[in-house]
Amino acid sequence: MKIPCAIYRGGTSKPIFFLEKDLPRDTKARDEAVLAAFGSPDLRQIDGLGGADPLTSKVAYIGPPSVRDADVDYTFGYVGIRDPVIDYTGNCGNTSAAVGPFALLRGLIEPQEPVTKIRIYNTNTKKIIVGEFPVVNGEFDSEGEFRIDGVPGSGSKILLDFLDSGGAVTGKLLPTGKVKENIKFPTLGTLTVSMVDAANPFVFVRATDLGMKDDATSDQISADEPLLKKCEEIRSVVAEIMGIAKREEATQKSPGVPKIALVSPPTTYQTPKGKVDARDVDVVARMTALQKLHKAYAVTGAVCLGAAAKVEGTIVNEIYRKVQPENPPAVRIGHPSGTIQVEIETRKENGGLILSKAALARTARLLMDGNVYLPGR
């Protein structure tokens, strides 16, 4: 059995794209086919297209729009590596960067030169993402001088604006209505956390509260199994508080959402590509993906952290306002591969805070367009 697909590098991720119509309509049969295409479950994903890493085990389904003000529907999934599960709870911002180019490749939208704009309906979060990407001779032009940390070389700039992204999964920018709170965890005791839902739901924790040094390297964090277990314990408890999954089922049934980020004040630290200077960032953050350290930082994570920086009283806001008392729109985030910047605008409405703009830039490139062959069953 063969299924048409395309592999893109979208931002710092490498998802596999399918047209909805090319997959089985039954959701169970669809997921079985996608798991087989990735070679899951298997820690090496040796018999499929998955790259045995959370950043390369992602899938996107693209189809005609189901809402009036969109050009395409886009469904995202974290494909389990060791477990036969696909988590559709949240979105991936890096994958979102390649949705427009893929939709153009498959003829779902008409090219407009020099820039094509697309309105993407993310079915996971029920939110609209506006993308803009360069087009030359009717095709996506991936060549350019724009660079993002975590990706070698350069490419053309793809702009993304996550419209009204507050409450993407839980329905509220602050899922519990509190900017920060003390939560008692089974083995960790009581910790102060901030829970924010913008583009994806996150729990933010001070890195030092888990015994991590602010300038810890990615290798040190990746090798710290006790730290990663602490992160998963926090994430699982918060999953139940947010109403996403029961604590004891979160790792299995919702391994990708909510997410957790450990935040620190600006500090100078080393990345695999060189040094990040404390003067170039407003906050340093490390997050996990499928219980492993994210080698860079998720786009949706940047949106959520940027929003948290603007919400008075959150853990992130306390760090950010010490560095940026004048509160500029851009939030500069240091991560294990370098930096990422997101522009955030908020407004007050009906006594609450609305996230009116969450924009940033990515790059993308088509790596393969063809068919994946599934094993016989």
N, C-alpha and C positions, 0 to 999 in steps of 0.2 A: 504494500500500500504506500503510495506517495502523496504528499500534500505540498502544494506551493507555499513558499515562505520566503522571507528576506531577513537577513541579519544586518542590523545597524549598530554602529557605535553611537549611542545617544548620550551626550555629556560624558560622564565617567562610568556609564553602564553599557552593557552589550546585550540588548534584548533581541528576541526573535519575534518577527511580526507575521501575523496571519490575517487574511481576510476572513471575516465571520462566515461568509458563505462557503468557504473551502473546508470548514471544520464540521464535524457531526453536529446536528441540531440538538440532540440530547446532551444535556450538560455532563452527565456521568461519562458518556462515550467520548465527548470532547476532551474532558480532563484526562481520561485514560490515553487518548491519542497524543496529547501534548506531553504528558509525563514520559511516554515512550519516545517522543521526538527528542526530549532532553536527555534521555538515558537515566531517568529517576525511577525508583530510589537506588542510588549508588553514590558513594562518597567521591568517586572519580568521574561519574557520569561518562564512563569510557565508551558506552555503546549508544551515545546520542550526541546532540549538539551543545549540551550544557558545558560550561567551563569549570565546574566543581568549585564555584565561588559565588557568594550571594550577588555580586555585581554582574555576573554573567549567567545567572539562572532566572531570567525574567522573560515574561511573555506579554504580548500585546495583541488584542483582537480589534480590527478596524472594520467599520461597516457604515452604511448610510445612517443619517441622523434620525434619532427618535424624538427629538424636540425641535421646535420651530426655529430657534435662533442659532442653530449649529450647522456646520457643514458635514461633520462626521461624528460617529460614536466611537469612543475609545475605551476599551476595557483592559485593565492592567492586572497581572497576576505575578506574585512571587512563587516560583516553582521550587518545591521542596527538593533538597539534594539527597538527604538520607531517608526522608519520609515521603510517602506517596501522597502529597497534599499540594494544592495550589491555593494560596491565600489571596483572595480578591477584596480584602477589607479596605485597603487604602490605595493610593496612587503612587507613581514614581515620576518625579519631575524630570529626571534625566531622560527617561524613556519618552516623556512627552515631547522632548525636543525633536525626536525623529518621526513623530506622527504626521506632521505636514509633508515632509519629503516622501514618506511611504504612501500617503493618500494621493499625492501627485503621481508617483510611480505607477500606481494601480488605476489611475484615471478617475478617482473619486472627486477630484476638484480640478478646476481649470487653471492653467498657469497664468500668472500676471507678472509682467516684467517691469522694473527690475526686482520688485519685492512682491511676493505672494502672501496674502494674509489669510489665515484659516481660524475658524471658530470651532474648537474641539469640545465635545461634550464628554466629560469623563464619567462613565456610568458608575464607577466605584464611589465617587464622592458627590455625584449629581451636581457638579459644578462645571462652568465654562472656563476654558483656557484659550486665550488668544495668542496665536503664534504668528510670527513674521519671519520669512526666510528668503534668501536671494534666489532668483531664477534667471537662467541664461539659456536662450534657444529652447524654451519650453521645459527645461529640466532643472532640478535642484542643483545649484552650484555650491559644492562643499569646500571649494578652495578659498583661502583667505588668510589674513594675518592675525586674526583674533585667537588668543590663547586662553585656555582654562587650566588651572592646576589639576594635576591628576591624569592628564592626557598628553602624550608626547606630540610635538609638532603644533601646527596651527590649523585653523579652518575659518570658514565664513561664520559671521555672527547670526545666531538665531535668537530672536527676542521672544520671551514668554511672559505673559501677564496672567496670573491666577486670579480671576475675578471673584470677588465676594467669597474668598476661600475660608473664612471663619466658620467653624463648626462643620468641617468637611465630612466627618464620620459620625460624631456624637450629636451634631446639631447645635453645639454651643462653642463659642471661642474659648470660654473657660468651662470645661465639662462639669465641674462641681460648683461653679459660681465663685470659687475662691482663687485669689492670685497665688497663694502658697498655703501649704498646710502641713501639719505633722502627721505622718502615717506610721503606724507600727507594723513592722515586717516580721515574718516568722523567725528568722535567724539573725537579722541585722539590727533589731531593735527599732527605735523611733528615729526617722529621718525627716528632714524638711524637704519638700518637693514642690515643684510647680507643674500643673497639668494644663496644657494649652492645645487646642485643636485648630490648626490653620493649615490647609492643604493636606495634612496628615496629623493625627493626634500624637503628642509627645509628652513624656514626663522628663522634666529637667531636674538634675541633681548636681550639687556641688561636687566636683571631682575629689576634693580633699576629704569630704564626708565618707568616701569609700576608700580612703587611704591611698589615693593616686596622686602622684606629684604633678604639679601644673605643667612641668616641662617634660613629662614622660614621652618617650618616642613610640612610634607605632609598633615597633618590634617588641618593646617592653610590654605594651598593653596587650598585644596579640598573644604573648606567651604567658600572660597572667590569668590562668584558668580560674583561680578563686575570684578575681575581679569580675570576669565575664559571668560567672555563676551568680554573683551579687546583682549584676545588671539584669539578669533574666528573672531573678526572684522579684526585684522591684517591678519589672515590666509585667510580670504575671499578676501580681497583686493589683496594679493599676488597671490592667485589662478588665478585671472584675469590677473595680470601682467605676470605670467608664461604661460598663455594660456591654463590652465587646466579647468577652469570653470568661468562663469561670476560671478561677485562679489555677486549678489543677489541670485545666485543659488548654491553657493559653499557648504553651510551647508547641503543642501538637496541632491545635485547630486554628490558631491565629499567630503564627510565628513572626509575621512581619509588622503587625499593628496591635497595640500602640508601639511606638518607638521610644527609645531612651537615649538621652544625650547627657554626657558629663561635661559640665561647663566650668571654666576657669577665667580669672581676670587675664588681661593681655600679658603675655610672657614671651620671651624669646626661646624658641625651641627648634630642634632639627627635624627635617623631613628627609625622605629618601633622595630628594632633588636638591636639598640645600637648607639654609636657615630661614625661618620666618621671624622677622623682627617684631617685638612687642609694639613698636610705634605704628605698625601697619595694620593692626587689627583692633577691634573694639571688645571682642570676646573670643575665647578659644573653646572649641567644642569637639568632642569625640562621641560618635554614636555607634551602636551595634546594628547589624543587619543579619537576621537569622542566626543570632547568638554568636556572631563573629564581629570583630572590629571592622567598621566600614573604612575602606582604604582612603576615602576622601570624605565627602559629606553630601548627603542627599539634597537635591534641589527643594523637595518638599520640606526637608529639614531646615533648609535656609529660610524658607518662607515662614515656617512655624517659629523658628528662633528669632527671626526678624520681628514677627508679631509680638512675641514674648518680650522682646527688648522695648517695645512701645507700650506695653501694658504696665502701668504703674504698680510697683510692689512685687512683681515676680522676681525670682532668683536672677533671671537673665537681665531684667530691667535694673536691678540693683548694681550689677556689674557694669552695664552699658552706660548708665547715667553718671557714674563716677568718671568714666573716660570721656563721655560726650554730654556734658551738662546742657549744651544748647540744643540737643536733640535733632541732629540733621536727619534727612530722610533715608540716607544710605546706612546700612549696618554691615560692617566688615567682619567677617567670621574667619578665624584661623582654624584649620583642620589638619588631619594627618598628612595631606599631600600639598598643602599650601594655604590659599585663601579663596573665599568666595564672597561676593558682595550682592546684597539684595536691597532694592528700594521699596520702602514700606510707607503707605499713607493710610491714615485712619480718620474716621469721623465719628462724632457722637450722634446717635439716633435713638429716640425713644428711651433715653436713659442708659443705653448700652453703647458699646464700642463696636463699630463696623470696620472691617478691613477692606478699604476701597481700592487699594493697589498693592500688588506684590509682584514686582517685576525683576527679572534678571536675564542674563545672556548665557547661552550655551553654544556648543558646536555639535555637529553630527556628520556621519559619513556612512554611505552604503558599503557594506563589506561583502555581501553575497546575495544573489537573487537566483532562486532555483527551486528545488524540491528537497524535502526531507523524506527519507525512506524509513518506514516503520517496520519493526520485526514482525514476522508472521505470528498469528495467535490462533 
